[in-house]
Amino acid sequence: MGDGAVQPPDSISYLTQREAAEIDEILMGPLGFSVDQLMELAGLSVATSIAEVYRATEYNRVLAICGPGNNGGDGLVAARHLYHFGYKPVVCYPKRTPKPLYSGLVTQLESLSVPFLSVEDLPLDLSKDFDILVDAMFGFSFQGTPRPPFDDLIQRVVSLGEYDQTHKKSAVIISVDIPSGWHVEEGDIGGEGIKPDMLVSLTAPKLCARRFCGPHHFLGGRFVPPSIIEKYKLRLPPYPSTSMCVQIGKPPKVDISALRENYISPELFEEQVDADPIDQFCKWFDDAVAGGLREPNAMALSTAGKDGKPSSRMVLLKGVDKDGFVWYTNYESRKAHELSENPNASLLFYWEGLNRQVRIEGSVQKVSDEESEQYFHSRPRGSQLGAIVSKQSTVVLGRHVLHQQYKELEAKFSDGSLIPKPKHWGGYRLKPELFEFWQGQQSRLHDRLLYSPTEINGKQMWKIERLAP
Ligand SMILES: Cc1cc2nc3c(=O)[nH]c(=O)nc-3n(C[C@H](O)[C@H](O)[C@H](O)COP(=O)(O)O)c2cc1C
């Protein structure tokens, strides 16, 4: 999920059916929204929520079951976004709405060659053909009991929600705004409704969502303006960064021992990698940057002093070339003390979105003072002041102490004059002696290529060997 904190359920407002309808009317009346816009944002929120939890590499085949109203439209839009996110959506849309908005959505999906299946064409056991079922049948305006063919479709989804004998869940169920068949305020009154794994509430959760006890509750529809928040005294969680969704409700209880991914990645062959591991590293680093991964230059640095006890922490790579890997830090920190006693260290990069890790081992030296000086002055002034204030790894009596010192320095340098680099701050360079490139593969048959130095005809080269995963 994104980096927003999970909200305790009581800090969030839940809407009655009437309030939800009124809010829609206000949005599409005085506030100038069109139904197309709200549907687009709702569908995008659903697709991004799904992508936060269920990766396309593992849960690829999606069936979106779309009802005749707006909830069905949200499902059609979500299917389109999921297609672009790398999923393989299929749509079941048995009662098509003959309005241009809906026929446009159908045309868009058809132009992407997204298959439409009739109820009769659906396989008997939905879990065989699909990893994800999107329940976009009925939303908050639904009342009464579902009519054919949706009664039967709901039944089929319900029967999937049960665990099979191997305790392996067959397909995950995602409900859009309201689990279909539930009472909008009372929830699953009969106890026989859909029990989704994920509920994506839109605009604000409806009262029935209080009864949702599946592992993933998300909120989407990041368009609620302050006037509505004030009028309905809504308490809604902040969305993280630019995300279209935010996780709400209780954080899911995870069984750490069961957390594993079945990686699907391009294979890594000895013949295809670069002879020079730095070049190979730069290629993978470029892939991590191109893949939009967050802080691709974050790496774990492990050191051990003369007592031999290892310690690890994250640092940011600030330069790499044939001479090695550079980062900056405090020369009086714990890592610095350990490096002064033992220059051997290890770096580890993990690029989660690409199923790749790289480990690099070697010996470490300080970079030249000029190099540190140059980098220091390229940093934002706030970071320069922070480096002066922080006696890294020493005990501080409180946050206020750091703030006070920072404020004093800020005042001192408020005229924009050059902030001198403190002596205790600078760079280190690890000169690599060993590399391992790891690429996750299916069934734990991962690729591991080890580069170690060797001499051929008096020339320093790198030997490449495959290691068992
Ligand atoms: C993603 C990330 C990047 C970091 N980058 C640096 C860095 O470049 N330099 C640094 O001194 N500390 C960095 N830190 C903080 C270190 O992890 C660590 O707390 C600090 O350097 C003190 O470590 P030590 O007491 O083991 O010396 C980073 C932390 C994180 C989570």
PDBQT file of the ligand as one rigid body, heavy atoms in Angstrom, charges set to zero:
ROOT
HETATM    1  C1  LIG A 501      16.030   5.176   2.855  1.00  0.00    +0.000 C 
HETATM    2  C2  LIG A 501      17.046   5.703   3.833  1.00  0.00    +0.000 A 
HETATM    3  C3  LIG A 501      18.130   6.389   3.368  1.00  0.00    +0.000 A 
HETATM    4  C4  LIG A 501      19.105   6.885   4.233  1.00  0.00    +0.000 A 
HETATM    5  N1  LIG A 501      20.191   7.507   3.738  1.00  0.00    +0.000 NA
HETATM    6  C5  LIG A 501      21.185   7.894   4.565  1.00  0.00    +0.000 A 
HETATM    7  C6  LIG A 501      22.390   8.437   4.029  1.00  0.00    +0.000 A 
HETATM    8  O1  LIG A 501      22.567   8.558   2.811  1.00  0.00    +0.000 OA
HETATM    9  N2  LIG A 501      23.349   8.805   4.916  1.00  0.00    +0.000 N 
HETATM   10  C7  LIG A 501      23.197   8.649   6.273  1.00  0.00    +0.000 A 
HETATM   11  O2  LIG A 501      24.115   9.012   7.021  1.00  0.00    +0.000 OA
HETATM   12  N3  LIG A 501      22.072   8.124   6.800  1.00  0.00    +0.000 NA
HETATM   13  C8  LIG A 501      21.058   7.736   5.979  1.00  0.00    +0.000 A 
HETATM   14  N4  LIG A 501      19.915   7.169   6.501  1.00  0.00    +0.000 N 
HETATM   15  C9  LIG A 501      19.839   6.986   7.975  1.00  0.00    +0.000 C 
HETATM   16  C10 LIG A 501      20.637   5.726   8.342  1.00  0.00    +0.000 C 
HETATM   17  O3  LIG A 501      19.872   4.563   8.038  1.00  0.00    +0.000 OA
HETATM   18  C11 LIG A 501      21.028   5.684   9.809  1.00  0.00    +0.000 C 
HETATM   19  O4  LIG A 501      19.932   5.868  10.647  1.00  0.00    +0.000 OA
HETATM   20  C12 LIG A 501      22.089   6.713  10.151  1.00  0.00    +0.000 C 
HETATM   21  O5  LIG A 501      23.033   6.862   9.130  1.00  0.00    +0.000 OA
HETATM   22  C13 LIG A 501      22.822   6.309  11.440  1.00  0.00    +0.000 C 
HETATM   23  O6  LIG A 501      23.408   5.028  11.266  1.00  0.00    +0.000 OA
HETATM   24  P1  LIG A 501      24.558   4.462  12.240  1.00  0.00    +0.000 P 
HETATM   25  O7  LIG A 501      24.188   4.850  13.645  1.00  0.00    +0.000 OA
HETATM   26  O8  LIG A 501      24.534   2.981  12.041  1.00  0.00    +0.000 OA
HETATM   27  O9  LIG A 501      25.855   5.069  11.816  1.00  0.00    +0.000 OA
HETATM   28  C14 LIG A 501      18.945   6.695   5.642  1.00  0.00    +0.000 A 
HETATM   29  C15 LIG A 501      17.830   6.010   6.115  1.00  0.00    +0.000 A 
HETATM   30  C16 LIG A 501      16.881   5.520   5.220  1.00  0.00    +0.000 A 
HETATM   31  C17 LIG A 501      15.703   4.772   5.747  1.00  0.00    +0.000 C 
ENDROOT
TORSDOF 0
